[in-house]
Amino acid sequence: MKDGGAETKGLIFDIQRYALYDGPGIRTTVFLKGCPLKCAWCHNPESQAARAEASYFGEKCAACGACVKACAAGALAMKKRAVVRDPRKCSACGACAAACETGAMEIIGRVATVAEIADAVEADKPFYEESGGGATVSGGEPTAQPNFLFALLEEFRKRGIHSAVETCGAFNNSLVSRLAELADLVLFDIKHPDPGILKELTGANLEVVERNLSNLIQLKGESGLIARVPLIPGANTDETSIEGIAELLKSNSYRGLVHLMPYNSMAATKWLKIGRGGEYRNFGALEEDAISRIVNQLSEAGFKTFINR
């Protein structure tokens, strides 16, 4: 990637407008590809790989065979009126998607410049000014593309656009000061307070995550950081886990707002589309009384909460 400036390039997989839960106000969220974690409940599995990848949505497939004919690498075959892909041969060149008339084939991930993204984000600026919103960089993990991320944040600042960054906290500590300097707001995920369980479910090192959290709180203060907790049934919604999360936040001098993000199973289709349906784990529904209990428990610990639905 080219360092600095509006021509710096990065790999994104989506831009979503009118986002209401990725920071204050109405926001435009830019999703970057690549993540160091492999969360068992990942809602954006297409974000994990730091490369473009092909997806296939069988329910849209007309079984016409056009994609098979278009694939020069011979990575596709038609079996029982469904397309089968050999990932060893597929380079995500896009020929299959170009040949598909029903939208069953799609390439996830494209290279974009900072200027291109900033232009798209700036088009929604009137909504930000009315609502107190702005641009949010998400993923994946935005810090996995640090040069691109920081160039984006610099460009947003030049254009007078409030910026937020969603992070899992699993990044090199050398990035903290620059992130704190350029991001107006950091949305910091706390997934589990136990290092062994966190490692098993996500691959994250709690020591790294907590050190980055502590440093960002010191640099940004409570006005520049919001703690967020994905609520995963059977993983971190029990009283002991919630108590541990509250203690982790308090021990790092955080007393601010906590965003709660209840798990849903809508990601199942995404796992299927990228050919990883066998890896998907359905954690089940989180009952309303469980959410109420968690809100009350955090309230008793001194935290105000907001539920992202």
N, C-alpha and C positions, 0 to 999 in steps of 0.2 A: 504494500500500500504506500502511496505517496504521502509524505509527511506534510501536515499543515495545509490550511487554506481550503477554499471552496471546491477545489478540484480533487481533494482527497476522496478516495473511493473505499466503499465498504460493501459487505454482503448483507442485504436485508431480505425479509420474506413477506412483509406486509406493512401497510400503512392504514390505520383505522381512524376514521374521523368520528367526531361526536362521542368520544370516550368519556364516561362519567365517573369511572372508578379508578383512574390512573393518576390521581392527584386532584387538586382543587379545580373547580369550574369545569367548563367544557374543554376537552383536550383532543389533540391529534397525537396518536401513539404510533411511533415508528418501531417496528420489531426487527432486531438484528439477529442474524443467525450465529450459532455457536454457543455452547454452554459447557462448563467443566463438570457439571453435575448430571446425574441420571436419576432424578427423583422418581420414585415408584408411582407417584400419582400425577406425573407431568401432564399439564393441560395443553402444552404446545410441544409435543414430541418432534414435530417437524423443525423445531428450532435448535435441537441438540447438535446435529451435525454441522460443522463449520464449512459446508460446501453445498452447492446446489444439489437437489435430489429430485427424482421423478416420483410422482404419486399417481395412483390409479383408483378411481371411484367406480366400483363395479356396477352400482345401481344406475349409473348414467350410460353404461356401455351398450352400444347397439350391436356389438359382436360383428362389425363389418370387416375387420381385419386390416383397415387402412393403416393403423399404427404399426402393425407387424411388417407390412410391406415397406413402410417408411424408415424402419430401423436398419441402418446400414451395418450396425455392429452385430445384428442377429441376436439381440438381447431379449426379444419378445417372441412369444408363441401363443397361439390360440388353443385352449383346451377346454372342452365342454362349454363353449360359448362364453368363455372368460379369458382375459389376457393374463399370461404368466410372464413375469420379468426375471431375468437372470441378473442379479445385482453385480456379478463379477464382470459382466460385459457392458453394463449400462454406464455411460458417461454423462447422463443427464444433458444431452446435447439439445433436446427440445424438438427433435424431428417428429416424435410420436405425438406430442401435444399440438404441433402445427397441423398434423394430418387428421386429428380427431375433431369431428364436427359436433360432438355431443358434450364436450367438456369433461369427458371421463379421464382424460390424460392431462396432467398439469406438471409443470416444473416449478418446484418450490425453491426460491432463492434467486436473487438477481443482483448484479453489481450496480451500484448507484453512487453518484457523487454527492458531496455535501450540499452543493449548490442546488442540485435537482431536488433533494429532499427538503431543503429549506424553502425553496419556491413553493412546493406543495403544501408545506406547513403554513407558510405565510398567507396563503390564499384564505385560510380560516381565521385570520387575525381578528376580524370584527367580532367573532364569537368569543374569543379570548378576552377582548376588552370589555365586553358586556358581562361576562360571567366570572372574570378573574382566573381564567384558564391559561392554557399554553400548550407546549409540546412535551411529550413524555417519551423517553427512549427506553425500550423494554427489550425482551428477547424470548428465549435465550438469555444470555448474560451479556449486557452491553460492554462490560469491562474486558470481555474476551477480544474485543476489537478496540483497544485503547486509543490509538491514533485517530481512528475514524470517530469514535465517541467524543473525544475532546474537541476535534475540529467541528463537529456538529454543534456542540454546546457553545463554542466560541461564535459560530455563525448565528445561532439563535439569539445570543446576547447582542450581537451587532444589530440585529433586526428588531430588537426590543420585544422578544418573545420569551415569556417565562418558561424555564426548563425544569423538568424533573427526570430522574433516573431511577428505574426499578432495578434492584440488585439483590442477589442471593448472598452477597458478602464474601463469596469464595474467590478472592482475587489477591494479587500481590500487594502487600502493604505499601509498596513504593508509589502506587496509584492514588492513595488516599488524599494527599494534599492537593493534587491537581483536580480530582473529582470534587472535593469540598470547595475549591476555588471557583469552578466553572458551573456546577449544577446549582440552581436556585433551591432545589429541594431533592432530597434523597429518600426514596421509598425502600426501606430495608427489611427484607424478609427474615423472620425468625421461625425456623421450621421445627426444631426440637431442642430441648435443653440438655439432653443426655448425649455425650460425645459418641458412645458406642451405637446407640439407636440412630442418631443422625447420620453417622458414617454408613450404616447398613442400608438405610432408606434412601439416601441421597448421594452418598459418596463424599460429602463435605467434611472438612476438618473443623470442629467447633472452635478450636483455639484460634485458627485463622479468622473465622467469621466473627468471633467475639472481639478480637483485637481490632479488626477493621471497624466494627460497630463502635467500640469505645473511642477510637481516634476520631471517627466522624462526628460523634456526639460532642466531643471536645471542640472540634473545629467549626461545626455548624450550629450547635445548640439545638434546643428542642423545636425552635421555629423553622429549622432547616432540615429536619429529619422526621419521618414518620415510620414507626415500627409497624410491620404487617405480619399477620400470622395466618397461614393457610390452615384451615381446620379440617383435618383428615381423620374420619372415623376409624377408630381402632389403632391410630398411629400417635396422635398427639392431643386428643380431645378429652382424655381422662383428667381427673382433678390433679393428680401428681404432675402430669406434664404441664398443665396450665400454671400450676404453682411454680414450677421450675422456670417457665418462660417469664413469669412476673419477676421472680428473683433475679434472673439473668439481666433483665432490663434495669431493675433498680440498682443492682450492683455496679452497673455501668452508668449510673447517674441519669437514667432516663425516666421521666415522669410524664411524658407527653401522651398524645393520642395513639391508640392502638387500633389499626384497621384489621378486622376479622374477615377472612375470605373463605366461606363455607365451600367444601368440596362438592363438585357435581360430576356426573358421569358423561357429560357431553363430548369429552375428548375421545371416546371409544372409536368414533368414525375416523378421527385423525390418525390414530394408530393403524387402523386397517388400510387407509389410503397410502401410507408410506411402506406398506408391506411388513409391519411389525405388530400385527394384531395379536399374535401369540404372546407378546410381552405385556399386553395391557392388563392392569389389575383394577377391578372395580371395588372400591372401598365402601360402597353403599351410601345410602342417604343419611344425612345428618339431621336428626329430629329437631324440631323447634324448641322442645324443652331442653335439649342438650345445649343449644346455642344460648338460650336464656341463662342456663346455669353458668356457662363460661363467661357471659357478660357480667353476671352478678359476682362471680369469683374475682374477675379482674377489677371490678368496681371496688370490692372490699380491699383489694390490694392497692387501691389508689389511682387506678387508670380509667380514663374515659375511653369508650370504644365507639367504633363506627363499623357497621356491617356492610361489606361490599357484596351485593347480590347480583 
